[in-house]
């Protein structure tokens, strides 16, 4: 008997700019609106960008701890974000959300650039903390825009796990992570079938100097398309786009098939939902042929993660 295909309808909820003056409640309302639209388009899962609850604050230098702390969530769900979880459960839709996370542990407060995966009942399945923090740790007064991720965040301490969820194997990464092949490969070695990620990418002024927008867009697509193809996985990349507080941010949110083809891409720099039916079984072809890692790599030399998603309690949704 032929098993029915595992088709997951995924929405990429690109956000336009978020002003510094926007309150959490206002932003959460925008997200709720996008979530409802995704539900109307029959999405199983809607993906929001990196740091989706605030303006991209690492572009500014703040001296005082309280000026930085106001961008961070001390609990998730918290008082303002709880609505997202409740609405997701009501609608029966999963979501992925990027936010700034503050954790108190024995060594004091830690701050992470985090994303969570939430199931259709409004329960968190998994959490990822950004590993590749770009930019610089010191204030650079000569620069028009700072990129102080290295000052405001700790390096993620959870690795690149994957989870059995949405009838497939799902992983997350965040923004700059998408430029690094090992991000995808770490998850590819665990059999990932869908990688969801959000990004905040300046259209012309990355921390490494001026870059014309066509190159920023090229590198965005190139990284995500090759990550998808070389690991035979779907990739959903979601931007915070448009002119945010005077800084132009790249759009181009995309849903990419395991062939490396872009099957849906945002056309605006605003709040925009793109949707695609992602057949997770479409990963099988390349996973069992050209990118059959067991057959064609040398696991004894280069490692093969044999523990598959779900074999540990933490990763297993079922
Ligand atoms: N938020 C990011 O991680 N942005 C980085 C760069 C441009 C600073 C990115 O790789 O898009």
Boltz pocket constraint, residues with backbone or C-beta under 6 A from the ligand:
constraints:
  - pocket:
      binder: B
      contacts: [[A, 50], [A, 132], [A, 134], [A, 135], [A, 147], [A, 174], [A, 175], [A, 176], [A, 177], [A, 179], [A, 199], [A, 200], [A, 201], [A, 202], [A, 206], [A, 207]]
      max_distance: 6.0
